[in-house]
Structure formats: structure tokens, C-alpha cells
Amino acid sequence: MAYTLHELRAADGRAFSPFCWRARMALAHKGIVPVLRPSRFSDIREIGHGCRTVPVLFHGGACFTDSWDIAVYLERELPDAARLFAGAGDRHYARFLHHWAGTQLHPTIFRTIAADICDRLDPADQRYFRETREARLGGAKLESVRENQAVAVAQFRAALAPVRSLLEEQAFVAGTQPAYPDYIVFGALQWARVISPVPLLDANDPVRQWFERCLDLHGGLGRGEPAAV
Amino acid sequence: MAYTLHELRAADGRAFSPFCWRARMALAHKGIVPVLRPSRFSDIREIGHGCRTVPVLFHGGACFTDSWDIAVYLERELPDAARLFAGAGDRHYARFLHHWAGTQLHPTIFRTIAADICDRLDPADQRYFRETREARLGGAKLESVRENQAVAVAQFRAALAPVRSLLEEQAFVAGTQPAYPDYIVFGALQWARVISPVPLLDANDPVRQWFERCLDLHGGLGRGEPAAV
């Protein structure tokens, strides 16, 4: 029974959504090759089931419309495959990271790459993106982020301090092996890598070295999506 | 065989160190009433064993000079008591929070309460505290933090966003029951509560409500230390 994943794509087909990357990595972690259904922002409502965001996963009669729910479902459905959450503690850890990424990482990345995202969207998506995202910037133009990019990059690097300290002690966010906690942080960095040429991390940053290890996971799944130039 | 805990005290004997509070709560979680040995900054070297910080825990011939090592030791030594780390995942979670508190919470709290700490220290400690802590402030006077208190409080509240979102979903940082992840965040807030009258959290903040629950744990151990006025 196929797993079908609807995910967001830019004009040239590149997959850039941080939440969709969490789902892609979680599926790969479970050894599943999903049927991918590319979507633009403009197409999401056509998926049906009241969906207003992606990723959306269909499996048999089940439909999951949130990256967290997808991970929890995969863990429950495939308990014998590699674990996404090694136990209840890992799940609470991942949930904290979910909120941490949403409140501390994604906003600073967005203030770095907002204009780069818009440039790479299908024209059908650009007006929607500009209207909704300029509202998040308090009405400022998307292009205004380019003027403050250095500040946003510095804030992003500072926000990564706890994961940097952790990765000086262990190979992955989840411990000696990668699991869902890693994919949450990975999604944020992959979002930036795929859609924007702005370098977020120094080459000698332990977070960068961990990110390179994550790009190699699951047959180089993440690296298969080209970096923006 | 007694557990002896050396912990930091202010001039009037109040226990305010965030790291010592982690150890106090971890011991109470394991059902242990330690022998407490109050210390000033000036006295720490007299503890011996190369100690330069507190908490320091002695148990039989063993000596632990770091709050993290104390928690790990208690968990190993007392596996049948309530768990501080429900599994490997909880331990990675706690370690992330350890780094998160150290890099995101403690610095913003310090920029709120630095002068209040100094005011309440034993005179023997004040010169040491002023010299070392003004260096952390880039040479600015401790009292200068009072001018920027509102900004620091706002930054602290923003830094708490991920734990706030989590506590809207569950009763404790560790899940349905408190464990070491809670004590890490608790230590930071208890530090401020005991040493400074500055209100860090709104009464309707879910983090404040969780903190009140933590003050009631273990027979009201935390609440037993009076709040600064």
C-alpha cells in the first residue's frame, strides 16, 4: 500500500519546505520510498481533505496533514523499522525541538531568505507568498530582508548555540544515531540550502559538519536536492 | 551513607544558584534529604578536590563537581527510585536543555538580575562577583543592567517561547510528570525568584503556572526558599 506525499515545490521543481523535508527524512528513515506529488502553494487546496498546508501524507484511507502527525503515524505504523523516537523521552525532546525550531530558528532563517524564496517560486505563487509573508514582516517588502541579512545570519548562528554545544559532544542531535530530533533541525537548514545562496554556517561550525552528515543519510537523499546558487 | 551537598548561599543564607537548585531538586526527586553545606564564592576552594564551582556532592568516597554529573550519578546509583531520565532520549533532551538554558536563558536572566545578586551577597563575595561578572558584561558596571531591564526581560520571555508552547500541550517539560528536564528550567527561574524582586513572568503565562507547580513539588522544597522582595 503506497505512501503518497504531497510536498511543496519551487518553479523549477526544487523541494524546499522545511516541514516537507522532515516528512521526507522520516519516510526514508523508515525505509519507505513514497510516491511524491509536487504542489505549489496555489495547488494545496486541490489536495482536498481541508488541506491548507503541506506536507500531506496519504496511506490507504488515512490522511495526515501535519509533519508531526506524519512522524507519529509512521512510528506507530512501522514499529519494527528504525525508530524515529527511541522512547517517550525522545518524543518529548522532538516536540520541544519542534517548538524551538518554529520560534527560534525558522524566523531568523526567514528574515535571511524571504526574498530568495519569492524569486524561485512559480509566478502563480508569488503574489500569495508576497502578501502573506510581508504581513509577517510587519508590512515591509520581502526585499528589505537583504539589507539586514548580516544581522539575521548572526542571530541565527547565536540561536543555534545549544545544538552546537550538543554536537561538540555527540554525532547527532538524537545521540549516536540520527532520529527525528535531527530531522527537525535538518529541515530548517535544508530549506535555506535549497532556496537561497546565502551561506548560513561557517565551514568549521560543528553544526555545518553535522548537516553534511545528514545530507549523506539515506543514500544522500538530502544532497540529491541541489543547493541554490 | 549520607549525601552531602555543598551549595552557594547569599549573605542571609538564601540558596540562589540555578545549578545548585538542579541538584537539590534531583536529590529530592530520588527521595534523598542531603546534608547541606552552605558556601560563599570565597569558600569554594576550601571544599578541596580542586573544586572551583558548586554544587559539589559527596557520597561515600565519591565526589561530583558538576550538576550534570550529579544527576547522572544519582540516576545510576538509585535506579529503583523515580527516574530523572526516563530513557536515553530523556537524557539527550536534558542535555540539549542544559545547553539551551546555558546559552539562551541564563544570559538574559543575568542581564536582568546581576546587580540584585551582588546586593545580596556576603561582603566577602562582592568584590569577586563584581570583577568576574562585569567582565562578562564587557566591562560595564553591574548596576547598568537596571537601565536595560525591560529589554532583557522581553528577551527572556521570547527565549522561553519553545517551553511555553510545550507547556500549553503538557503539564511538565518532561511530559506528564516532572523529571530532570524540568529541573534545568526550574533552576533558572528559581535563581531569579530567590535573588531578585524583578517579576520575570506574567501571572497568566503557562511557564509561570508550570513554575508554581514545580515550587510545590517534593513537599514544597522550592517554595520553602523565600522569594526576594
Interface residues (C-beta under 8 A of the other chain):
Chain A: F85 A86 G87 A88 G89 D90 R91 H92 Y93 R95 F96 L97 H99 W100 G102 T103 Q104 A159 A161 P162 V163 S165 L166 E169 Q170 V173 A174 G175 P181
Chain B: F85 A86 G87 A88 G89 D90 R91 H92 Y93 R95 F96 L97 H99 W100 G102 T103 Q104 A159 A161 P162 V163 S165 L166 E169 Q170 V173 A174 G175 P181
